[in-house]
Amino acid sequence: MADTTPTAPRRQLAEIWSDGLGRAGIRSIQTLAVGALVWAVVWILLRVPLVVIPVLIAAILACAIAPLVGWLHAHGWPRALAVLTSFVAILAVFGGVITAIVFLVRAQAHELADRFTAGFEQLHAFLNNGPVRISDEQITQARDSIQHFFTSGGIGAEALTGARTAGEIATSLILMAVILFFFLKDGRQILEFLLGFMPPAQRDTARLSAERSTVVLGGYVRGTVLIAAADAVIVCTGLLILRVPLALPLAVFVFIGGFIPILGATLAGLLAVGVALISNGPVTALIVLIVVLAANQIEHHLLQPFLMGKVLSIHGLAIILALASGTVLAGIIGALLAVPVTATAWTVIKTWMGRDGQPGEAASAGGEGPA
C-alpha cells in the first residue's frame, strides 16, 4: 500500500536531492548564489571609485607604516604624535621625490631637446638606409596608425574614465590622506566596531583574519618598495655610466613601475631604452635593454623569493590573472591594487579554512597593525 502521509512528498524530494547529481545541483546553486553576490558587490564598488580607491590605498599604506607607529609608541611617544610624525615623514618623502623629478627634468630639458633632435635624425637616416629600408611614407603610416590607436574612441573613453578629472584626483588624494591618518590612529577601534556586526562565534576568526591580512599587506608593501628600489638603483647606475640624460627621473619611473609585479619595472625600463635610443643611439639603447632585463632577472630569481617568499605565498599564474583582471576592471589603479587585494583575500580564505602556517604567526614582531 502506497504511503499517503503528508511527509511522503517531502521524503521523495529529499531522496531526489540526496544522490550524487542532487548534491552537485545544490553545490551549483550555492556557487551561483555566491558568485552573484560577489558580482553585485564588485559592481557596486566600481560605481564609487572616488571612495573605494582611497580607502584601499590608505589601508595598504597603513599596514606598511603601522610598524613605525608601533615602534614610536612603544618608545614613549603618544600614539597621536607617533601617527602624525610617521604621516608627515611619508608625505615629505613623496613630496621630495616629486620635487626632485621636476627640477631634474627642467634642468636637463634644453640638453635633452637638442639630443632628441639629433637622435631623431639619426634614427630616420637608419630607417631609410639600414638593412631593412623603410620609406618616409611607411614611417608616416605607422605613426598615424599608432596615433589613431591611442586616440580612438574606446581608448580615449577608458583613459578619461580612469583618470577622471584633476579635481577628482585631488579630492581622492586628500580623502586618502585623511583616511590613512585615522586608520593609523584608530584602526583597532574601527576593527572592533566592524566586528560588532558579526555573530559572536565568528569574531575571533574574523579578528585573526584581519591581523594576518595586516601582516601580509605590510610585508608586501615593504618588500615591493625594496625590490622596486633595487631595480631603480641598477637601472640608474647603468644610465649614469652610459651618460643617458634624465637618469634619475627614469630611475624613479622604474621604481614606480616596480609596484606592478612581473611587468611593471620592465615596461618602465623600456622608457629608459627609448630615451637612450633617441639621445645616445642604438648601441647604448641595446646596453640599457640588457641592464633592464638583468635587473628583471635579479628581481624574480633573488629579491622576490628572499623578501616576499614567505609573505606573498601566491603562485605566479595567480598573480598574472589578478593583474589582468584588475587592469580590465580599473585600469592602472586596478593593476596596482590587484596583487595586494588578491593576497589579502587568499589570507582570509586560508584563515577561515583553518589552514596552518600563516604569516601572521611568524611576524608578530612587525609592530601593531592599523587594525
Short mmCIF file of the C-alpha atoms (twelve columns), coordinates in Angstrom:
data_MODEL
# 
_entry.id   MODEL 
# 
loop_
_atom_site.group_PDB 
_atom_site.id 
_atom_site.type_symbol 
_atom_site.label_atom_id 
_atom_site.label_alt_id 
_atom_site.label_comp_id 
_atom_site.label_asym_id 
_atom_site.label_seq_id 
_atom_site.Cartn_x 
_atom_site.Cartn_y 
_atom_site.Cartn_z 
_atom_site.pdbx_PDB_model_num 
ATOM 1   C CA . MET A 1   0.000  0.000  0.000   1 
ATOM 2   C CA . ALA A 2   1.399  3.379  -1.047  1 
ATOM 3   C CA . ASP A 3   2.455  5.855  1.589   1 
ATOM 4   C CA . THR A 4   -0.103 8.688  1.596   1 
ATOM 5   C CA . THR A 5   1.108  10.537 4.705   1 
ATOM 6   C CA . PRO A 6   1.874  14.289 4.298   1 
ATOM 7   C CA . THR A 7   5.559  13.635 4.806   1 
ATOM 8   C CA . ALA A 8   5.802  11.304 1.778   1 
ATOM 9   C CA . PRO A 9   6.344  14.083 -0.846  1 
ATOM 10  C CA . ARG A 10  8.975  15.640 1.388   1 
ATOM 11  C CA . ARG A 11  10.729 12.295 1.757   1 
ATOM 12  C CA . GLN A 12  10.669 11.757 -2.016  1 
ATOM 13  C CA . LEU A 13  12.017 15.275 -2.619  1 
ATOM 14  C CA . ALA A 14  14.822 14.673 -0.107  1 
ATOM 15  C CA . GLU A 15  15.729 11.423 -1.884  1 
ATOM 16  C CA . ILE A 16  15.970 13.285 -5.201  1 
ATOM 17  C CA . TRP A 17  18.499 15.747 -3.774  1 
ATOM 18  C CA . SER A 18  20.438 13.189 -1.737  1 
ATOM 19  C CA . ASP A 19  22.127 11.349 -4.603  1 
ATOM 20  C CA . GLY A 20  25.303 12.488 -6.347  1 
ATOM 21  C CA . LEU A 21  23.556 14.547 -9.005  1 
ATOM 22  C CA . GLY A 22  21.346 16.199 -6.408  1 
ATOM 23  C CA . ARG A 23  24.312 17.178 -4.232  1 
ATOM 24  C CA . ALA A 24  26.090 18.544 -7.318  1 
ATOM 25  C CA . GLY A 25  22.979 20.575 -8.140  1 
ATOM 26  C CA . ILE A 26  22.843 22.014 -4.623  1 
ATOM 27  C CA . ARG A 27  26.521 22.962 -4.776  1 
ATOM 28  C CA . SER A 28  25.976 24.545 -8.192  1 
ATOM 29  C CA . ILE A 29  23.107 26.672 -6.903  1 
ATOM 30  C CA . GLN A 30  25.182 27.728 -3.906  1 
ATOM 31  C CA . THR A 31  28.132 28.588 -6.153  1 
ATOM 32  C CA . LEU A 32  25.925 30.656 -8.449  1 
ATOM 33  C CA . ALA A 33  24.432 32.479 -5.469  1 
ATOM 34  C CA . VAL A 34  27.871 33.306 -4.044  1 
ATOM 35  C CA . GLY A 35  29.097 34.364 -7.492  1 
ATOM 36  C CA . ALA A 36  26.090 36.629 -7.932  1 
ATOM 37  C CA . LEU A 37  26.743 38.197 -4.531  1 
ATOM 38  C CA . VAL A 38  30.408 38.792 -5.357  1 
ATOM 39  C CA . TRP A 39  29.497 40.264 -8.745  1 
ATOM 40  C CA . ALA A 40  26.960 42.598 -7.126  1 
ATOM 41  C CA . VAL A 41  29.479 43.767 -4.531  1 
ATOM 42  C CA . VAL A 42  32.153 44.397 -7.193  1 
ATOM 43  C CA . TRP A 43  29.630 46.220 -9.383  1 
ATOM 44  C CA . ILE A 44  28.628 48.496 -6.520  1 
ATOM 45  C CA . LEU A 45  32.248 49.203 -5.554  1 
ATOM 46  C CA . LEU A 46  33.156 50.095 -9.133  1 
ATOM 47  C CA . ARG A 47  30.384 52.679 -9.148  1 
ATOM 48  C CA . VAL A 48  32.100 54.688 -6.369  1 
ATOM 49  C CA . PRO A 49  35.828 54.596 -7.234  1 
ATOM 50  C CA . LEU A 50  36.327 58.031 -5.693  1 
ATOM 51  C CA . VAL A 51  35.690 56.416 -2.290  1 
ATOM 52  C CA . VAL A 52  36.809 52.820 -2.782  1 
ATOM 53  C CA . ILE A 53  40.266 53.529 -4.238  1 
ATOM 54  C CA . PRO A 54  41.370 55.957 -1.483  1 
ATOM 55  C CA . VAL A 55  40.148 53.519 1.175   1 
ATOM 56  C CA . LEU A 56  42.092 50.602 -0.355  1 
ATOM 57  C CA . ILE A 57  45.284 52.613 -0.845  1 
ATOM 58  C CA . ALA A 58  45.034 54.056 2.659   1 
ATOM 59  C CA . ALA A 59  44.543 50.574 4.148   1 
ATOM 60  C CA . ILE A 60  47.573 49.213 2.282   1 
ATOM 61  C CA . LEU A 61  49.774 52.156 3.304   1 
ATOM 62  C CA . ALA A 62  48.539 51.933 6.891   1 
ATOM 63  C CA . CYS A 63  49.628 48.299 7.089   1 
ATOM 64  C CA . ALA A 64  53.085 49.289 5.825   1 
ATOM 65  C CA . ILE A 65  53.512 52.276 8.146   1 
ATOM 66  C CA . ALA A 66  51.980 50.626 11.225  1 
ATOM 67  C CA . PRO A 67  55.274 49.062 12.458  1 
ATOM 68  C CA . LEU A 68  56.906 52.512 12.578  1 
ATOM 69  C CA . VAL A 69  53.946 53.904 14.504  1 
ATOM 70  C CA . GLY A 70  54.056 50.939 16.880  1 
ATOM 71  C CA . TRP A 71  57.813 51.340 17.403  1 
ATOM 72  C CA . LEU A 72  57.497 55.039 18.238  1 
ATOM 73  C CA . HIS A 73  54.549 54.381 20.542  1 
ATOM 74  C CA . ALA A 74  56.471 51.610 22.325  1 
ATOM 75  C CA . HIS A 75  59.310 54.088 22.989  1 
ATOM 76  C CA . GLY A 76  57.104 56.512 24.862  1 
ATOM 77  C CA . TRP A 77  55.627 58.632 22.087  1 
ATOM 78  C CA . PRO A 78  51.910 59.433 22.394  1 
ATOM 79  C CA . ARG A 79  50.077 57.478 19.712  1 
ATOM 80  C CA . ALA A 80  48.652 60.604 18.065  1 
ATOM 81  C CA . LEU A 81  52.138 62.146 17.861  1 
ATOM 82  C CA . ALA A 82  53.623 58.890 16.541  1 
ATOM 83  C CA . VAL A 83  50.933 58.732 13.832  1 
ATOM 84  C CA . LEU A 84  51.409 62.392 12.913  1 
ATOM 85  C CA . THR A 85  55.210 62.042 12.732  1 
ATOM 86  C CA . SER A 86  55.034 58.938 10.531  1 
ATOM 87  C CA . PHE A 87  52.380 60.544 8.350   1 
ATOM 88  C CA . VAL A 88  54.383 63.751 7.839   1 
ATOM 89  C CA . ALA A 89  57.535 61.734 7.124   1 
ATOM 90  C CA . ILE A 90  55.799 59.788 4.350   1 
ATOM 91  C CA . LEU A 91  54.387 62.973 2.824   1 
ATOM 92  C CA . ALA A 92  57.823 64.616 2.990   1 
ATOM 93  C CA . VAL A 93  59.444 61.678 1.183   1 
ATOM 94  C CA . PHE A 94  56.874 61.650 -1.615  1 
ATOM 95  C CA . GLY A 95  56.908 65.426 -1.928  1 
ATOM 96  C CA . GLY A 96  60.703 65.494 -2.045  1 
ATOM 97  C CA . VAL A 97  60.815 62.835 -4.763  1 
ATOM 98  C CA . ILE A 98  58.275 64.653 -6.939  1 
ATOM 99  C CA . THR A 99  60.049 67.990 -6.462  1 
ATOM 100 C CA . ALA A 100 63.403 66.452 -7.346  1 
ATOM 101 C CA . ILE A 101 61.980 64.936 -10.545 1 
ATOM 102 C CA . VAL A 102 60.532 68.287 -11.635 1 
ATOM 103 C CA . PHE A 103 63.804 70.157 -11.052 1 
ATOM 104 C CA . LEU A 104 65.901 67.479 -12.756 1 
ATOM 105 C CA . VAL A 105 63.675 67.444 -15.830 1 
ATOM 106 C CA . ARG A 106 63.703 71.233 -16.063 1 
ATOM 107 C CA . ALA A 107 67.486 71.385 -15.622 1 
ATOM 108 C CA . GLN A 108 68.128 68.939 -18.469 1 
ATOM 109 C CA . ALA A 109 65.278 69.980 -20.763 1 
ATOM 110 C CA . HIS A 110 67.376 72.023 -23.235 1 
ATOM 111 C CA . GLU A 111 70.130 69.415 -23.493 1 
ATOM 112 C CA . LEU A 112 67.581 66.652 -23.916 1 
ATOM 113 C CA . ALA A 113 65.740 68.559 -26.654 1 
ATOM 114 C CA . ASP A 114 68.960 69.052 -28.641 1 
ATOM 115 C CA . ARG A 115 69.963 65.404 -28.250 1 
ATOM 116 C CA . PHE A 116 66.472 64.256 -29.184 1 
ATOM 117 C CA . THR A 117 66.593 66.298 -32.380 1 
ATOM 118 C CA . ALA A 118 69.918 64.768 -33.369 1 
ATOM 119 C CA . GLY A 119 68.739 61.325 -32.307 1 
ATOM 120 C CA . PHE A 120 65.586 61.521 -34.398 1 
ATOM 121 C CA . GLU A 121 67.641 62.481 -37.429 1 
ATOM 122 C CA . GLN A 122 69.999 59.531 -36.877 1 
ATOM 123 C CA . LEU A 123 67.083 57.147 -36.394 1 
ATOM 124 C CA . HIS A 124 65.358 58.477 -39.507 1 
ATOM 125 C CA . ALA A 125 68.524 58.009 -41.554 1 
ATOM 126 C CA . PHE A 126 68.986 54.499 -40.190 1 
ATOM 127 C CA . LEU A 127 65.425 53.524 -41.111 1 
ATOM 128 C CA . ASN A 128 65.813 54.947 -44.639 1 
ATOM 129 C CA . ASN A 129 69.234 53.431 -45.346 1 
ATOM 130 C CA . GLY A 130 69.500 50.471 -42.977 1 
ATOM 131 C CA . PRO A 131 69.433 46.747 -43.776 1 
ATOM 132 C CA . VAL A 132 65.617 46.832 -43.952 1 
ATOM 133 C CA . ARG A 133 64.819 50.067 -45.725 1 
ATOM 134 C CA . ILE A 134 61.661 51.857 -44.604 1 
ATOM 135 C CA . SER A 135 60.386 54.752 -46.649 1 
ATOM 136 C CA . ASP A 136 59.082 58.032 -45.261 1 
ATOM 137 C CA . GLU A 137 55.597 57.053 -46.410 1 
ATOM 138 C CA . GLN A 138 55.721 53.824 -44.383 1 
ATOM 139 C CA . ILE A 139 57.005 55.700 -41.323 1 
ATOM 140 C CA . THR A 140 54.156 58.200 -41.653 1 
ATOM 141 C CA . GLN A 141 51.580 55.415 -41.971 1 
ATOM 142 C CA . ALA A 142 52.951 53.651 -38.880 1 
ATOM 143 C CA . ARG A 143 52.906 56.904 -36.919 1 
ATOM 144 C CA . ASP A 144 49.329 57.627 -37.967 1 
ATOM 145 C CA . SER A 145 48.244 54.095 -37.015 1 
ATOM 146 C CA . ILE A 146 49.773 54.407 -33.554 1 
ATOM 147 C CA . GLN A 147 48.239 57.843 -33.091 1 
ATOM 148 C CA . HIS A 148 44.829 56.559 -34.174 1 
ATOM 149 C CA . PHE A 149 45.077 53.637 -31.741 1 
ATOM 150 C CA . PHE A 150 45.783 55.846 -28.756 1 
ATOM 151 C CA . THR A 151 43.202 58.457 -29.703 1 
ATOM 152 C CA . SER A 152 40.407 56.062 -30.715 1 
ATOM 153 C CA . GLY A 153 37.029 56.349 -29.051 1 
ATOM 154 C CA . GLY A 154 37.392 53.285 -26.845 1 
ATOM 155 C CA . ILE A 155 40.927 54.041 -25.684 1 
ATOM 156 C CA . GLY A 156 40.126 57.714 -25.154 1 
ATOM 157 C CA . ALA A 157 36.990 56.910 -23.186 1 
ATOM 158 C CA . GLU A 158 38.849 54.447 -20.977 1 
ATOM 159 C CA . ALA A 159 41.611 56.988 -20.361 1 
ATOM 160 C CA . LEU A 160 39.088 59.640 -19.387 1 
ATOM 161 C CA . THR A 161 37.191 57.186 -17.214 1 
ATOM 162 C CA . GLY A 162 40.367 56.023 -15.478 1 
ATOM 163 C CA . ALA A 163 41.910 59.422 -14.974 1 
ATOM 164 C CA . ARG A 164 38.669 61.252 -14.201 1 
ATOM 165 C CA . THR A 165 39.297 64.955 -13.739 1 
ATOM 166 C CA . ALA A 166 42.045 66.830 -11.972 1 
ATOM 167 C CA . GLY A 167 39.586 67.869 -9.283  1 
ATOM 168 C CA . GLU A 168 38.546 64.293 -8.573  1 
ATOM 169 C CA . ILE A 169 42.180 63.181 -8.397  1 
ATOM 170 C CA . ALA A 170 42.973 65.955 -5.923  1 
ATOM 171 C CA . THR A 171 39.888 65.036 -3.899  1 
ATOM 172 C CA . SER A 172 40.938 61.379 -3.856  1 
ATOM 173 C CA . LEU A 173 44.420 62.261 -2.611  1 
ATOM 174 C CA . ILE A 174 43.048 64.432 0.182   1 
ATOM 175 C CA . LEU A 175 40.496 61.776 1.135   1 
ATOM 176 C CA . MET A 176 43.198 59.092 1.117   1 
ATOM 177 C CA . ALA A 177 45.402 61.197 3.414   1 
ATOM 178 C CA . VAL A 178 42.556 61.715 5.890   1 
ATOM 179 C CA . ILE A 179 41.580 58.026 5.850   1 
ATOM 180 C CA . LEU A 180 45.218 56.976 6.266   1 
ATOM 181 C CA . PHE A 181 45.610 59.181 9.346   1 
ATOM 182 C CA . PHE A 182 42.524 57.746 11.030  1 
ATOM 183 C CA . PHE A 183 43.452 54.166 10.064  1 
ATOM 184 C CA . LEU A 184 46.801 54.637 11.790  1 
ATOM 185 C CA . LYS A 185 45.332 56.403 14.808  1 
ATOM 186 C CA . ASP A 186 42.079 54.486 15.401  1 
ATOM 187 C CA . GLY A 187 42.494 51.306 13.367  1 
ATOM 188 C CA . ARG A 188 41.912 48.970 16.312  1 
ATOM 189 C CA . GLN A 189 38.711 50.761 17.324  1 
ATOM 190 C CA . ILE A 190 37.461 50.715 13.720  1 
ATOM 191 C CA . LEU A 191 38.075 46.966 13.507  1 
ATOM 192 C CA . GLU A 192 36.270 46.243 16.756  1 
ATOM 193 C CA . PHE A 193 33.342 48.380 15.610  1 
ATOM 194 C CA . LEU A 194 33.049 46.373 12.377  1 
ATOM 195 C CA . LEU A 195 33.392 43.071 14.231  1 
ATOM 196 C CA . GLY A 196 30.432 44.058 16.364  1 
ATOM 197 C CA . PHE A 197 28.150 43.382 13.386  1 
ATOM 198 C CA . MET A 198 29.281 39.755 13.150  1 
ATOM 199 C CA . PRO A 199 27.963 36.784 15.137  1 
ATOM 200 C CA . PRO A 200 29.968 36.374 18.372  1 
ATOM 201 C CA . ALA A 201 31.092 32.870 17.395  1 
ATOM 202 C CA . GLN A 202 32.857 34.201 14.273  1 
ATOM 203 C CA . ARG A 203 34.503 37.311 15.693  1 
ATOM 204 C CA . ASP A 204 37.727 35.625 16.783  1 
ATOM 205 C CA . THR A 205 38.292 34.150 13.324  1 
ATOM 206 C CA . ALA A 206 37.493 37.481 11.675  1 
ATOM 207 C CA . ARG A 207 39.884 39.279 14.032  1 
ATOM 208 C CA . LEU A 208 42.624 36.759 13.245  1 
ATOM 209 C CA . SER A 209 41.960 37.229 9.509   1 
ATOM 210 C CA . ALA A 210 42.348 40.983 9.880   1 
ATOM 211 C CA . GLU A 211 45.599 40.628 11.840  1 
ATOM 212 C CA . ARG A 212 47.098 38.216 9.319   1 
ATOM 213 C CA . SER A 213 45.959 40.402 6.419   1 
ATOM 214 C CA . THR A 214 47.674 43.367 8.063   1 
ATOM 215 C CA . VAL A 215 50.936 41.425 8.207   1 
ATOM 216 C CA . VAL A 216 50.610 40.282 4.591   1 
ATOM 217 C CA . LEU A 217 49.822 43.772 3.275   1 
ATOM 218 C CA . GLY A 218 52.570 45.398 5.313   1 
ATOM 219 C CA . GLY A 219 55.128 42.815 4.241   1 
ATOM 220 C CA . TYR A 220 54.023 43.107 0.619   1 
ATOM 221 C CA . VAL A 221 54.373 46.900 0.527   1 
ATOM 222 C CA . ARG A 222 57.727 46.957 2.322   1 
ATOM 223 C CA . GLY A 223 59.074 44.125 0.161   1 
ATOM 224 C CA . THR A 224 57.814 45.796 -3.007  1 
ATOM 225 C CA . VAL A 225 59.458 49.084 -2.021  1 
ATOM 226 C CA . LEU A 226 62.809 47.356 -1.502  1 
ATOM 227 C CA . ILE A 227 62.550 45.408 -4.772  1 
ATOM 228 C CA . ALA A 228 61.486 48.482 -6.746  1 
ATOM 229 C CA . ALA A 229 64.312 50.490 -5.175  1 
ATOM 230 C CA . ALA A 230 66.825 47.806 -6.143  1 
ATOM 231 C CA . ASP A 231 65.566 47.838 -9.744  1 
ATOM 232 C CA . ALA A 232 65.769 51.626 -9.828  1 
ATOM 233 C CA . VAL A 233 69.339 51.663 -8.453  1 
ATOM 234 C CA . ILE A 234 70.519 49.092 -11.009 1 
ATOM 235 C CA . VAL A 235 68.937 50.939 -13.937 1 
ATOM 236 C CA . CYS A 236 70.071 54.351 -12.667 1 
ATOM 237 C CA . THR A 237 73.663 53.133 -12.294 1 
ATOM 238 C CA . GLY A 238 73.666 51.828 -15.849 1 
ATOM 239 C CA . LEU A 239 72.181 55.056 -17.214 1 
ATOM 240 C CA . LEU A 240 74.713 57.204 -15.361 1 
ATOM 241 C CA . ILE A 241 77.639 55.109 -16.595 1 
ATOM 242 C CA . LEU A 242 76.336 55.313 -20.174 1 
ATOM 243 C CA . ARG A 243 75.654 59.070 -19.795 1 
ATOM 244 C CA . VAL A 244 71.999 58.782 -20.735 1 
ATOM 245 C CA . PRO A 245 70.110 62.009 -19.912 1 
ATOM 246 C CA . LEU A 246 67.396 62.100 -17.244 1 
ATOM 247 C CA . ALA A 247 68.906 59.082 -15.484 1 
ATOM 248 C CA . LEU A 248 67.385 59.905 -12.075 1 
ATOM 249 C CA . PRO A 249 63.841 60.672 -13.339 1 
ATOM 250 C CA . LEU A 250 63.898 57.500 -15.427 1 
ATOM 251 C CA . ALA A 251 65.025 55.531 -12.375 1 
ATOM 252 C CA . VAL A 252 62.074 56.975 -10.449 1 
ATOM 253 C CA . PHE A 253 59.719 55.742 -13.195 1 
ATOM 254 C CA . VAL A 254 61.298 52.293 -12.863 1 
ATOM 255 C CA . PHE A 255 60.734 52.492 -9.099  1 
ATOM 256 C CA . ILE A 256 57.066 53.380 -9.587  1 
ATOM 257 C CA . GLY A 257 56.655 50.638 -12.179 1 
ATOM 258 C CA . GLY A 258 58.038 48.146 -9.666  1 
ATOM 259 C CA . PHE A 259 54.735 48.310 -7.783  1 
ATOM 260 C CA . ILE A 260 53.139 46.393 -10.665 1 
ATOM 261 C CA . PRO A 261 54.575 42.874 -10.246 1 
ATOM 262 C CA . ILE A 262 56.250 40.915 -13.039 1 
ATOM 263 C CA . LEU A 263 55.806 43.500 -15.816 1 
ATOM 264 C CA . GLY A 264 55.830 46.965 -14.259 1 
ATOM 265 C CA . ALA A 265 59.553 47.633 -13.804 1 
ATOM 266 C CA . THR A 266 60.401 46.097 -17.180 1 
ATOM 267 C CA . LEU A 267 57.826 48.202 -19.034 1 
ATOM 268 C CA . ALA A 268 59.032 51.324 -17.223 1 
ATOM 269 C CA . GLY A 269 62.589 50.364 -18.143 1 
ATOM 270 C CA . LEU A 270 61.605 50.384 -21.805 1 
ATOM 271 C CA . LEU A 271 61.098 54.129 -21.439 1 
ATOM 272 C CA . ALA A 272 64.765 54.391 -20.494 1 
ATOM 273 C CA . VAL A 273 65.622 52.292 -23.540 1 
ATOM 274 C CA . GLY A 274 63.665 54.696 -25.729 1 
ATOM 275 C CA . VAL A 275 65.415 57.728 -24.251 1 
ATOM 276 C CA . ALA A 276 68.795 56.045 -24.767 1 
ATOM 277 C CA . LEU A 277 67.883 55.178 -28.351 1 
ATOM 278 C CA . ILE A 278 66.905 58.738 -29.227 1 
ATOM 279 C CA . SER A 279 69.661 60.531 -27.327 1 
ATOM 280 C CA . ASN A 280 72.634 58.124 -27.445 1 
ATOM 281 C CA . GLY A 281 71.997 55.777 -30.338 1 
ATOM 282 C CA . PRO A 282 71.097 52.108 -30.862 1 
ATOM 283 C CA . VAL A 283 74.230 50.626 -29.256 1 
ATOM 284 C CA . THR A 284 73.641 52.425 -25.974 1 
ATOM 285 C CA . ALA A 285 69.942 51.543 -26.137 1 
ATOM 286 C CA . LEU A 286 70.829 47.862 -26.537 1 
ATOM 287 C CA . ILE A 287 73.088 48.020 -23.473 1 
ATOM 288 C CA . VAL A 288 70.330 49.730 -21.472 1 
ATOM 289 C CA . LEU A 289 67.913 46.997 -22.550 1 
ATOM 290 C CA . ILE A 290 70.361 44.359 -21.283 1 
ATOM 291 C CA . VAL A 291 70.618 46.227 -17.962 1 
ATOM 292 C CA . VAL A 292 66.818 46.374 -17.630 1 
ATOM 293 C CA . LEU A 293 66.453 42.655 -18.373 1 
ATOM 294 C CA . ALA A 294 69.255 41.821 -15.927 1 
ATOM 295 C CA . ALA A 295 67.509 43.837 -13.211 1 
ATOM 296 C CA . ASN A 296 64.303 41.950 -14.008 1 
ATOM 297 C CA . GLN A 297 66.035 38.583 -13.602 1 
ATOM 298 C CA . ILE A 298 67.653 39.634 -10.319 1 
ATOM 299 C CA . GLU A 299 64.231 40.731 -9.072  1 
ATOM 300 C CA . HIS A 300 62.453 37.486 -9.970  1 
ATOM 301 C CA . HIS A 301 65.104 34.947 -9.002  1 
ATOM 302 C CA . LEU A 302 66.751 36.596 -5.991  1 
ATOM 303 C CA . LEU A 303 64.903 39.525 -4.448  1 
ATOM 304 C CA . GLN A 304 61.291 38.342 -4.610  1 
ATOM 305 C CA . PRO A 305 61.927 34.880 -3.121  1 
ATOM 306 C CA . PHE A 306 64.115 36.401 -0.400  1 
ATOM 307 C CA . LEU A 307 61.959 39.400 0.549   1 
ATOM 308 C CA . MET A 308 58.419 38.172 -0.102  1 
ATOM 309 C CA . GLY A 309 58.593 34.406 -0.443  1 
ATOM 310 C CA . LYS A 310 57.051 33.782 2.993   1 
ATOM 311 C CA . VAL A 311 54.639 36.703 2.965   1 
ATOM 312 C CA . LEU A 312 53.184 36.504 -0.532  1 
ATOM 313 C CA . SER A 313 52.534 32.778 -0.946  1 
ATOM 314 C CA . ILE A 314 50.738 33.104 -4.287  1 
ATOM 315 C CA . HIS A 315 51.662 31.296 -7.491  1 
ATOM 316 C CA . GLY A 316 52.912 33.405 -10.397 1 
ATOM 317 C CA . LEU A 317 49.970 32.353 -12.573 1 
ATOM 318 C CA . ALA A 318 47.527 33.648 -9.960  1 
ATOM 319 C CA . ILE A 319 49.406 36.965 -9.907  1 
ATOM 320 C CA . ILE A 320 49.191 37.262 -13.697 1 
ATOM 321 C CA . LEU A 321 45.457 36.509 -13.671 1 
ATOM 322 C CA . ALA A 322 44.917 39.002 -10.849 1 
ATOM 323 C CA . LEU A 323 46.850 41.668 -12.776 1 
ATOM 324 C CA . ALA A 324 44.817 41.027 -15.924 1 
ATOM 325 C CA . SER A 325 41.516 41.150 -14.030 1 
ATOM 326 C CA . GLY A 326 42.485 44.285 -12.116 1 
ATOM 327 C CA . THR A 327 43.600 46.049 -15.281 1 
ATOM 328 C CA . VAL A 328 40.362 45.200 -17.094 1 
ATOM 329 C CA . LEU A 329 38.212 46.331 -14.165 1 
ATOM 330 C CA . ALA A 330 40.036 49.506 -13.094 1 
ATOM 331 C CA . GLY A 331 42.922 50.285 -15.446 1 
ATOM 332 C CA . ILE A 332 46.305 51.192 -13.981 1 
ATOM 333 C CA . ILE A 333 44.869 51.561 -10.481 1 
ATOM 334 C CA . GLY A 334 43.462 48.050 -10.751 1 
ATOM 335 C CA . ALA A 335 46.885 46.739 -11.784 1 
ATOM 336 C CA . LEU A 336 48.469 48.397 -8.744  1 
ATOM 337 C CA . LEU A 337 45.876 47.057 -6.300  1 
ATOM 338 C CA . ALA A 338 45.244 43.625 -7.828  1 
ATOM 339 C CA . VAL A 339 48.049 41.707 -6.123  1 
ATOM 340 C CA . PRO A 340 47.650 43.100 -2.565  1 
ATOM 341 C CA . VAL A 341 43.874 42.608 -2.733  1 
ATOM 342 C CA . THR A 342 44.337 39.045 -4.003  1 
ATOM 343 C CA . ALA A 343 46.927 38.306 -1.301  1 
ATOM 344 C CA . THR A 344 44.559 39.615 1.369   1 
ATOM 345 C CA . ALA A 345 41.634 37.598 0.028   1 
ATOM 346 C CA . TRP A 346 43.745 34.428 -0.043  1 
ATOM 347 C CA . THR A 347 44.922 35.073 3.520   1 
ATOM 348 C CA . VAL A 348 41.331 35.478 4.707   1 
ATOM 349 C CA . ILE A 349 40.256 32.284 2.909   1 
ATOM 350 C CA . LYS A 350 43.094 30.269 4.440   1 
ATOM 351 C CA . THR A 351 42.289 31.614 7.897   1 
ATOM 352 C CA . TRP A 352 38.610 30.691 7.673   1 
ATOM 353 C CA . MET A 353 39.561 27.266 6.330   1 
ATOM 354 C CA . GLY A 354 41.771 26.727 9.373   1 
ATOM 355 C CA . ARG A 355 44.982 26.159 7.412   1 
ATOM 356 C CA . ASP A 356 48.246 26.440 9.343   1 
ATOM 357 C CA . GLY A 357 51.451 28.268 8.518   1 
ATOM 358 C CA . GLN A 358 50.010 31.754 8.316   1 
ATOM 359 C CA . PRO A 359 52.486 34.616 8.066   1 
ATOM 360 C CA . GLY A 360 50.799 36.448 10.910  1 
ATOM 361 C CA . GLU A 361 52.061 33.881 13.393  1 
ATOM 362 C CA . ALA A 362 55.670 34.288 12.340  1 
ATOM 363 C CA . ALA A 363 55.741 38.054 12.055  1 
ATOM 364 C CA . SER A 364 54.370 39.262 15.340  1 
ATOM 365 C CA . ALA A 365 57.430 41.473 15.763  1 
ATOM 366 C CA . GLY A 366 56.289 43.666 12.895  1 
ATOM 367 C CA . GLY A 367 54.513 46.082 15.245  1 
ATOM 368 C CA . GLU A 368 50.896 46.894 15.957  1 
ATOM 369 C CA . GLY A 369 48.792 46.871 12.836  1 
ATOM 370 C CA . PRO A 370 46.447 49.619 11.814  1 
ATOM 371 C CA . ALA A 371 43.536 47.426 12.727  1 
# 
